[in-house]
């Protein structure tokens, strides 16, 4: 009997913490989801579960994600925020998994270098191949980063956007 109670108690908090971490829903939404399954809890209980177990759960989910692929597709796109133009830099691996995003004002070598270092820090190992458009700052920034010295650099024509996975996602 005690094992059954433990299972019943363990089920709602895992579900509610998973919902808190994975879905942007309120505690009352999660409370209603659990009520539909026959579990009666208050939204305050759900909030406490998220505070107590949320960080650990998110860390385990992040650790269990697939390792990034060996081919990275890099791209930048202009976006307007509050009337000012910004560049949204994106890195995607060959599986379509997003590696990193960075919003910057500039499109020069320093901005590209900052983005490449950030992507390298987020990933465990350097790629074998990088696919980019013909922006010259990619080549200049890659030459200054020692971890990318042996990486093959493939350029895609600007008109052939279908070949770059990062282009396909926006």
PyMOL commands that set and color helices and strands:
alter all, ss='L'
color gray80, all
select helices_A, chain A and resi 2-22+27-36+43-63+109-122+136-144+146-148+161-163+165-168
alter helices_A, ss='H'
color red, helices_A
select strands_A, chain A and resi 71-81+84-93+98-104+129-132+152-155
alter strands_A, ss='S'
color yellow, strands_A
deselect
rebuild
show_as cartoon
